């Protein structure tokens, strides 16, 4: 049997999602999008009032500080609002941290352009 014959015989099994599970996944997805926005807005306001026009801080240190602190806030905060953190994979953490950083830069840039 050739390699292509072996691959042809592998049939993926479709996972059946119940309506309740679909609703839970949708609500968790909304929470995983909204929470980074609030965390980012908080950090943007904090940086704006603490550092003013960002003359005393480099963008890289701001990036790392927000990234590290927001990770731990989300890691311990999500279970409190009903998001199953134990089911998170690396791509889920990259998703929420990417959103946090992007929202942070947008909010902070808007504040700095006042």
DSSP file (Angstrom, degrees, kcal/mol; ACC not computed):
  #  RESIDUE AA STRUCTURE BP1 BP2  ACC     N-H-->O    O-->H-N    N-H-->O    O-->H-N    TCO  KAPPA ALPHA  PHI   PSI    X-CA   Y-CA   Z-CA
    1    1 A X              0   0    0      0, 0.0     2,-0.1     0, 0.0     0, 0.0   0.000 360.0 360.0 360.0 131.0    0.0    0.0    0.0
    2    2 A X     >  -     0   0    0      1,-0.1     4,-1.7     4,-0.0     5,-0.1  -0.290 360.0-106.9 -81.8 169.7    1.4    3.4   -1.0
    3    3 A X  H  > S+     0   0    0      1,-0.2     4,-2.0     2,-0.2     5,-0.2   0.870 119.5  52.8 -63.8 -38.4    1.6    6.4    1.2
    4    4 A X  H  > S+     0   0    0      1,-0.2     4,-1.9     2,-0.2    -1,-0.2   0.841 105.8  54.3 -69.4 -31.8   -1.2    8.2   -0.8
    5    5 A X  H  > S+     0   0    0      2,-0.2     4,-1.3     1,-0.2    -1,-0.2   0.890 108.1  50.0 -66.3 -38.4   -3.5    5.2   -0.3
    6    6 A X  H  X S+     0   0    0     -4,-1.7     4,-0.7     1,-0.2     3,-0.3   0.914 112.0  47.3 -64.9 -42.2   -2.9    5.4    3.5
    7    7 A X  H >< S+     0   0    0     -4,-2.0     3,-0.6     1,-0.2    -1,-0.2   0.846 108.0  56.3 -67.8 -33.2   -3.7    9.1    3.5
    8    8 A X  H 3< S+     0   0    0     -4,-1.9    -1,-0.2     1,-0.2    -2,-0.2   0.805 103.3  54.8 -69.0 -28.9   -6.8    8.5    1.3
    9    9 A X  H 3< S+     0   0    0     -4,-1.3     2,-0.6    -3,-0.3    -1,-0.2   0.670  84.1  97.4 -80.2 -16.5   -8.3    6.0    3.9
   10   10 A X    <<  -     0   0    0     -4,-0.7     2,-0.5    -3,-0.6    -4,-0.0  -0.630  57.7-169.7 -76.2 119.2   -8.0    8.5    6.8
   11   11 A X        -     0   0    0     -2,-0.6     2,-0.1     0, 0.0    -2,-0.1  -0.948  19.3-128.0-113.7 122.0  -11.4   10.0    7.2
   12   12 A X        -     0   0    0     -2,-0.5     2,-0.6     1,-0.1    -2,-0.0  -0.421  20.6-130.5 -68.3 142.1  -11.8   13.0    9.6
   13   13 A X        -     0   0    0     -2,-0.1     2,-0.3     1,-0.0    -1,-0.1  -0.825  17.9-131.3 -95.4 125.1  -14.5   12.7   12.2
   14   14 A X        -     0   0    0     -2,-0.6     2,-0.5     1,-0.1    -1,-0.0  -0.579  17.3-132.5 -77.0 134.1  -16.8   15.7   12.4
   15   15 A X        -     0   0    0     -2,-0.3     2,-0.5     1,-0.0    -1,-0.1  -0.763  16.1-137.3 -89.0 126.8  -17.4   16.9   15.9
   16   16 A X        -     0   0    0     -2,-0.5     2,-0.5     1,-0.0    -1,-0.0  -0.740  15.8-158.1 -88.5 124.0  -21.0   17.5   16.7
   17   17 A X        -     0   0    0     -2,-0.5     2,-0.1     4,-0.0    -2,-0.0  -0.891   9.7-139.1-105.5 126.4  -21.6   20.6   18.7
   18   18 A X     >  -     0   0    0     -2,-0.5     4,-2.5     1,-0.1     5,-0.2  -0.391  25.9-110.4 -76.1 160.0  -24.8   20.9   20.7
   19   19 A X  H  > S+     0   0    0      1,-0.2     4,-2.2     2,-0.2     5,-0.2   0.879 119.3  51.7 -59.1 -37.9  -26.7   24.2   20.7
   20   20 A X  H  > S+     0   0    0      2,-0.2     4,-2.1     1,-0.2    -1,-0.2   0.912 111.4  46.2 -66.1 -41.1  -25.8   24.8   24.4
   21   21 A X  H  > S+     0   0    0      2,-0.2     4,-2.5     1,-0.2    -2,-0.2   0.880 111.2  52.8 -68.8 -36.9  -22.1   24.2   23.7
   22   22 A X  H  X S+     0   0    0     -4,-2.5     4,-2.1     2,-0.2    -2,-0.2   0.894 109.9  48.4 -63.4 -39.9  -22.3   26.5   20.6
   23   23 A X  H  X S+     0   0    0     -4,-2.2     4,-2.5     2,-0.2    -2,-0.2   0.902 111.2  50.4 -66.1 -41.3  -23.8   29.3   22.7
   24   24 A X  H  X S+     0   0    0     -4,-2.1     4,-2.6     1,-0.2    -2,-0.2   0.914 110.8  48.9 -62.8 -43.4  -21.1   28.8   25.4
   25   25 A X  H  X S+     0   0    0     -4,-2.5     4,-2.2     2,-0.2    -1,-0.2   0.896 111.4  50.1 -64.8 -39.8  -18.4   29.0   22.7
   26   26 A X  H  X S+     0   0    0     -4,-2.1     4,-1.9     2,-0.2    -2,-0.2   0.924 111.9  46.8 -64.0 -44.8  -19.9   32.2   21.3
   27   27 A X  H  X S+     0   0    0     -4,-2.5     4,-2.4     1,-0.2    -2,-0.2   0.904 112.2  50.5 -65.1 -41.5  -20.2   33.9   24.6
   28   28 A X  H  X S+     0   0    0     -4,-2.6     4,-2.5     1,-0.2    -1,-0.2   0.889 108.3  53.4 -63.2 -37.9  -16.6   32.9   25.5
   29   29 A X  H  X S+     0   0    0     -4,-2.2     4,-0.5     2,-0.2    -1,-0.2   0.886 109.0  48.5 -63.3 -39.3  -15.4   34.3   22.2
   30   30 A X  H >X S+     0   0    0     -4,-1.9     4,-2.5     2,-0.2     3,-0.9   0.917 112.1  48.8 -66.1 -43.4  -17.1   37.6   22.9
   31   31 A X  H 3X S+     0   0    0     -4,-2.4     4,-2.2     1,-0.2     5,-0.3   0.890 107.7  54.9 -63.1 -38.6  -15.5   37.7   26.4
   32   32 A X  H 3< S+     0   0    0     -4,-2.5    -1,-0.2     1,-0.2     4,-0.2   0.610 114.5  41.8 -72.3 -10.1  -12.1   36.9   24.9
   33   33 A X  H <X S+     0   0    0     -3,-0.9     4,-0.7    -4,-0.5    -2,-0.2   0.777 117.1  43.6 -99.5 -37.1  -12.5   39.9   22.6
   34   34 A X  H  X S+     0   0    0     -4,-2.5     4,-1.9     2,-0.2     3,-0.3   0.887 106.4  58.7 -79.2 -40.7  -14.0   42.5   25.0
   35   35 A X  H  X S+     0   0    0     -4,-2.2     4,-2.6     1,-0.2     5,-0.2   0.914 104.1  50.9 -60.3 -45.5  -11.7   41.8   28.0
   36   36 A X  H  > S+     0   0    0     -5,-0.3     4,-2.4    -4,-0.2    -1,-0.2   0.854 107.7  55.6 -60.2 -31.0   -8.5   42.6   26.1
   37   37 A X  H  X S+     0   0    0     -4,-0.7     4,-2.3    -3,-0.3    -1,-0.2   0.925 110.3  43.7 -66.2 -43.0  -10.1   45.9   25.0
   38   38 A X  H  X S+     0   0    0     -4,-1.9     4,-2.2     2,-0.2    -2,-0.2   0.907 114.3  49.5 -68.4 -41.4  -10.8   47.0   28.5
   39   39 A X  H  X S+     0   0    0     -4,-2.6     4,-2.4     1,-0.2    -2,-0.2   0.923 113.0  48.1 -61.7 -43.1   -7.4   45.9   29.8
   40   40 A X  H  X S+     0   0    0     -4,-2.4     4,-2.8    -5,-0.2    -2,-0.2   0.897 109.6  51.0 -65.7 -41.5   -5.8   47.8   26.9
   41   41 A X  H  X S+     0   0    0     -4,-2.3     4,-2.4     2,-0.2    -1,-0.2   0.903 110.4  50.7 -63.1 -39.8   -7.8   50.9   27.5
   42   42 A X  H  X S+     0   0    0     -4,-2.2     4,-2.6     2,-0.2    -2,-0.2   0.945 113.0  44.8 -61.5 -48.7   -6.8   50.8   31.2
   43   43 A X  H  X S+     0   0    0     -4,-2.4     4,-3.0     2,-0.2     5,-0.3   0.886 111.6  53.2 -64.3 -38.6   -3.1   50.5   30.3
   44   44 A X  H  X S+     0   0    0     -4,-2.8     4,-2.3     2,-0.2    -1,-0.2   0.925 112.0  44.7 -63.3 -43.9   -3.4   53.2   27.7
   45   45 A X  H  X S+     0   0    0     -4,-2.4     4,-2.6     2,-0.2     5,-0.3   0.914 113.7  51.0 -64.4 -42.5   -4.9   55.6   30.2
   46   46 A X  H  X S+     0   0    0     -4,-2.6     4,-2.3     1,-0.2     5,-0.2   0.933 113.4  44.0 -60.4 -47.7   -2.3   54.6   32.8
   47   47 A X  H  X S+     0   0    0     -4,-3.0     4,-2.8     2,-0.2     5,-0.3   0.882 112.9  52.7 -66.0 -38.0    0.6   55.2   30.4
   48   48 A X  H  X S+     0   0    0     -4,-2.3     4,-1.2    -5,-0.3    -2,-0.2   0.931 116.0  38.2 -65.1 -44.8   -0.9   58.4   29.2
   49   49 A X  H  < S+     0   0    0     -4,-2.6    -2,-0.2     2,-0.2    -1,-0.2   0.809 122.6  43.3 -77.5 -28.8   -1.3   59.9   32.7
   50   50 A X  H  < S+     0   0    0     -4,-2.3    -2,-0.2    -5,-0.3    -3,-0.2   0.904 129.9  21.6 -81.4 -43.0    2.0   58.4   34.0
   51   51 A X  H >X S-     0   0    0     -4,-2.8     3,-0.9     1,-0.3     4,-0.8   0.413  84.6-159.5-110.4   0.6    4.3   59.2   31.1
   52   52 A X  T 3< S+     0   0    0     -4,-1.2    -1,-0.3    -5,-0.3    -2,-0.1  -0.386  79.1   4.9  61.8-116.6    2.5   62.0   29.3
   53   53 A X  T 34 S-     0   0    0     -2,-0.3    -1,-0.3    -4,-0.1    -5,-0.1   0.063 105.9-106.6 -93.6  26.2    3.8   62.1   25.8
   54   54 A X  T <4 S+     0   0    0     -3,-0.9     3,-0.2    -7,-0.3    -2,-0.1   0.812  77.7 133.5  60.9  37.0    5.9   59.0   26.2
   55   55 A X  S  < S+     0   0    0     -4,-0.8    -1,-0.1     1,-0.2    -3,-0.1   0.751  71.6  48.5 -84.0 -25.0    9.3   60.8   26.3
   56   56 A X  S    S+     0   0    0     -5,-0.4     2,-0.4     2,-0.0    -1,-0.2   0.402 107.9  57.2 -97.1   2.6   10.5   58.8   29.3
   57   57 A X  S    S-     0   0    0     -3,-0.2     2,-0.2    -6,-0.1    -1,-0.0  -0.989  74.2-129.4-137.5 142.0    9.6   55.3   28.1
   58   58 A X     >  -     0   0    0     -2,-0.4     4,-1.8     1,-0.1     5,-0.2  -0.557  23.9-121.7 -86.3 155.5   10.6   53.3   25.0
   59   59 A X  H  > S+     0   0    0      1,-0.2     4,-2.4    -2,-0.2     5,-0.1   0.846 111.1  56.4 -65.0 -32.5    7.9   51.6   22.9
   60   60 A X  H  > S+     0   0    0      2,-0.2     4,-2.6     1,-0.2    -1,-0.2   0.904 106.8  47.1 -68.1 -41.2    9.5   48.2   23.5
   61   61 A X  H  > S+     0   0    0      2,-0.2     4,-2.4     1,-0.2    -1,-0.2   0.880 112.9  49.9 -68.4 -36.0    9.4   48.4   27.3
   62   62 A X  H  X S+     0   0    0     -4,-1.8     4,-2.4     2,-0.2     5,-0.3   0.919 110.9  50.6 -64.1 -42.8    5.7   49.5   27.1
   63   63 A X  H  X S+     0   0    0     -4,-2.4     4,-2.3     1,-0.2    -2,-0.2   0.938 113.4  43.9 -59.3 -50.0    5.0   46.6   24.8
   64   64 A X  H  X S+     0   0    0     -4,-2.6     4,-2.7     2,-0.2     5,-0.3   0.894 112.6  51.8 -65.5 -41.1    6.6   44.1   27.1
   65   65 A X  H  X S+     0   0    0     -4,-2.4     4,-2.3     1,-0.2     5,-0.3   0.938 113.5  43.5 -62.4 -47.1    5.1   45.5   30.3
   66   66 A X  H  X S+     0   0    0     -4,-2.4     4,-2.3     1,-0.2     5,-0.3   0.906 114.2  51.9 -64.4 -41.6    1.6   45.4   28.8
   67   67 A X  H  X S+     0   0    0     -4,-2.3     4,-1.5    -5,-0.3    -2,-0.2   0.934 114.3  40.6 -61.8 -48.6    2.1   42.0   27.4
   68   68 A X  H  X S+     0   0    0     -4,-2.7     4,-1.6     2,-0.2    -2,-0.2   0.933 118.9  43.4 -69.6 -46.8    3.4   40.4   30.6
   69   69 A X  H  X S+     0   0    0     -4,-2.3     4,-2.2    -5,-0.3    -2,-0.2   0.908 113.5  51.1 -68.7 -40.2    0.9   42.0   33.0
   70   70 A X  H  X S+     0   0    0     -4,-2.3     4,-2.5    -5,-0.3     5,-0.2   0.849 105.2  58.1 -67.0 -32.0   -2.1   41.5   30.7
   71   71 A X  H  X S+     0   0    0     -4,-1.5     4,-2.8    -5,-0.3    -1,-0.2   0.946 110.4  41.9 -60.3 -47.9   -1.2   37.8   30.4
   72   72 A X  H  X S+     0   0    0     -4,-1.6     4,-2.0     2,-0.2     5,-0.2   0.860 112.6  53.7 -71.2 -34.4   -1.4   37.3   34.1
   73   73 A X  H  X S+     0   0    0     -4,-2.2     4,-1.6     1,-0.2    -1,-0.2   0.935 115.8  39.9 -61.8 -44.7   -4.5   39.4   34.4
   74   74 A X  H  X S+     0   0    0     -4,-2.5     4,-2.2     2,-0.2     5,-0.3   0.880 111.0  57.9 -73.0 -37.7   -6.2   37.3   31.8
   75   75 A X  H  < S+     0   0    0     -4,-2.8     4,-0.4    -5,-0.2    -1,-0.2   0.897 121.3  26.8 -59.6 -41.8   -4.8   34.0   33.0
   76   76 A X  H  < S+     0   0    0     -4,-2.0     4,-0.3    -5,-0.1    -1,-0.2   0.614 121.9  54.2 -97.8 -14.3   -6.4   34.5   36.5
   77   77 A X  H >X S+     0   0    0     -4,-1.6     4,-0.8    -5,-0.2     3,-0.5   0.812  94.0  65.9 -89.6 -32.8   -9.3   36.7   35.5
   78   78 A X  G ><>S+     0   0    0     -4,-2.2     5,-2.4     1,-0.2     3,-1.1   0.900  97.0  54.2 -60.3 -42.8  -10.9   34.5   32.8
   79   79 A X  G >45S+     0   0    0     -4,-0.4     3,-0.9    -5,-0.3    -1,-0.2   0.838 102.7  60.0 -60.8 -28.3  -11.9   31.7   35.2
   80   80 A X  G <45S+     0   0    0     -3,-0.5    -1,-0.2    -4,-0.3    -2,-0.2   0.773 109.3  42.1 -68.9 -24.9  -13.7   34.3   37.3
   81   81 A X  G <<5S-     0   0    0     -3,-1.1    -1,-0.2    -4,-0.8    -2,-0.2   0.261 126.2 -95.6-107.1  11.2  -16.0   35.3   34.4
   82   82 A X  T < 5S+     0   0    0     -3,-0.9     2,-0.5    -4,-0.4    -3,-0.2   0.648  75.3 139.4  92.5  16.3  -16.6   31.7   33.2
   83   83 A X      < -     0   0    0     -5,-2.4     2,-1.3    -6,-0.1    -1,-0.3  -0.821  54.6-126.8 -94.2 131.4  -14.0   31.3   30.5
   84   84 A X    >   +     0   0    0     -2,-0.5     3,-0.9     1,-0.2     4,-0.2  -0.627  30.6 176.7 -81.2  95.9  -12.4   27.8   30.5
   85   85 A X  G >  S+     0   0    0     -2,-1.3     3,-1.6     1,-0.2    -1,-0.2   0.788  73.9  67.7 -71.7 -28.3   -8.7   28.6   30.6
   86   86 A X  G 3  S+     0   0    0      1,-0.3    -1,-0.2    -3,-0.1    -2,-0.1   0.732  97.5  54.6 -66.6 -20.0   -7.7   25.0   30.8
   87   87 A X  G <  S+     0   0    0     -3,-0.9    -1,-0.3     2,-0.0    -2,-0.2   0.493  84.4 115.6 -88.7  -4.5   -9.1   24.5   27.2
   88   88 A X    <   -     0   0    0     -3,-1.6     2,-0.2    -4,-0.2    -3,-0.0  -0.384  48.0-163.3 -67.0 140.3   -6.8   27.3   25.9
   89   89 A X     >  -     0   0    0     -2,-0.1     4,-1.8     1,-0.0     3,-0.4  -0.605  40.3 -91.9-109.5 178.5   -4.2   26.3   23.4
   90   90 A X  H  > S+     0   0    0      1,-0.2     4,-2.6    -2,-0.2     5,-0.2   0.891 126.5  56.0 -59.9 -39.6   -1.2   28.4   22.4
   91   91 A X  H  > S+     0   0    0      1,-0.2     4,-1.9     2,-0.2    -1,-0.2   0.840 105.0  52.8 -64.3 -32.0   -3.1   29.9   19.5
   92   92 A X  H  > S+     0   0    0     -3,-0.4     4,-2.3     2,-0.2    -1,-0.2   0.913 110.7  46.1 -68.4 -42.4   -5.8   31.1   21.9
   93   93 A X  H  X S+     0   0    0     -4,-1.8     4,-2.3     1,-0.2     5,-0.2   0.896 112.4  50.7 -67.2 -39.0   -3.3   32.9   24.1
   94   94 A X  H  X S+     0   0    0     -4,-2.6     4,-2.4    -5,-0.2    -1,-0.2   0.892 109.9  52.5 -63.3 -37.8   -1.6   34.4   21.1
   95   95 A X  H  X S+     0   0    0     -4,-1.9     4,-2.3    -5,-0.2    -2,-0.2   0.951 112.4  41.8 -62.1 -51.6   -5.0   35.6   19.9
   96   96 A X  H  X S+     0   0    0     -4,-2.3     4,-2.1     1,-0.2    -1,-0.2   0.866 116.9  48.0 -69.9 -34.0   -5.9   37.4   23.2
   97   97 A X  H  X S+     0   0    0     -4,-2.3     4,-2.5     2,-0.2    -1,-0.2   0.880 110.5  51.8 -72.6 -36.6   -2.5   38.8   23.7
   98   98 A X  H  X S+     0   0    0     -4,-2.4     4,-2.6    -5,-0.2     5,-0.2   0.929 111.3  47.9 -62.0 -44.6   -2.4   40.1   20.1
   99   99 A X  H  X S+     0   0    0     -4,-2.3     4,-2.8     1,-0.2     5,-0.3   0.916 110.7  51.9 -61.4 -42.6   -5.7   41.8   20.6
  100  100 A X  H  X S+     0   0    0     -4,-2.1     4,-2.4     1,-0.2    -2,-0.2   0.937 112.6  44.3 -60.0 -47.7   -4.5   43.3   23.8
  101  101 A X  H  X S+     0   0    0     -4,-2.5     4,-2.5     2,-0.2     5,-0.2   0.919 114.8  48.1 -65.6 -44.3   -1.4   44.8   22.2
  102  102 A X  H  X S+     0   0    0     -4,-2.6     4,-2.2     1,-0.2    -2,-0.2   0.940 113.8  46.3 -63.7 -47.0   -3.3   46.0   19.2
  103  103 A X  H  X S+     0   0    0     -4,-2.8     4,-2.9    -5,-0.2     5,-0.3   0.906 111.3  54.0 -60.5 -40.8   -6.0   47.7   21.2
  104  104 A X  H  X S+     0   0    0     -4,-2.4     4,-2.9    -5,-0.3     5,-0.3   0.940 109.6  46.0 -59.6 -48.2   -3.3   49.1   23.5
  105  105 A X  H  X S+     0   0    0     -4,-2.5     4,-2.2     1,-0.2    -1,-0.2   0.885 114.0  49.3 -64.5 -37.7   -1.5   50.8   20.7
  106  106 A X  H  X S+     0   0    0     -4,-2.2     4,-2.2    -5,-0.2    -2,-0.2   0.958 115.3  42.3 -65.4 -49.8   -4.7   52.1   19.2
  107  107 A X  H  X S+     0   0    0     -4,-2.9     4,-2.2     1,-0.2    -2,-0.2   0.918 116.5  47.7 -64.2 -43.3   -6.0   53.6   22.4
  108  108 A X  H  X S+     0   0    0     -4,-2.9     4,-2.5    -5,-0.3    -1,-0.2   0.893 111.4  50.9 -67.1 -39.0   -2.6   55.0   23.4
  109  109 A X  H  X S+     0   0    0     -4,-2.2     4,-1.3    -5,-0.3    -1,-0.2   0.904 109.6  50.6 -64.1 -41.0   -2.0   56.5   20.0
  110  110 A X  H  < S+     0   0    0     -4,-2.2    -2,-0.2     1,-0.2    -1,-0.2   0.903 112.0  47.5 -63.3 -40.0   -5.5   58.2   20.1
  111  111 A X  H >< S+     0   0    0     -4,-2.2     3,-1.3     1,-0.2    -2,-0.2   0.898 110.3  51.8 -67.4 -39.6   -4.7   59.6   23.6
  112  112 A X  H 3< S+     0   0    0     -4,-2.5    -1,-0.2     1,-0.3    -2,-0.2   0.731 103.4  60.1 -70.3 -21.1   -1.2   60.9   22.5
  113  113 A X  T 3<        0   0    0     -4,-1.3    -1,-0.3     1,-0.2    -2,-0.2   0.262 360.0 360.0 -91.3  12.6   -2.8   62.6   19.5
  114  114 A X    <         0   0    0     -3,-1.3    -1,-0.2    -5,-0.1    -2,-0.1   0.485 360.0 360.0 -71.7 360.0   -5.0   64.8   21.6
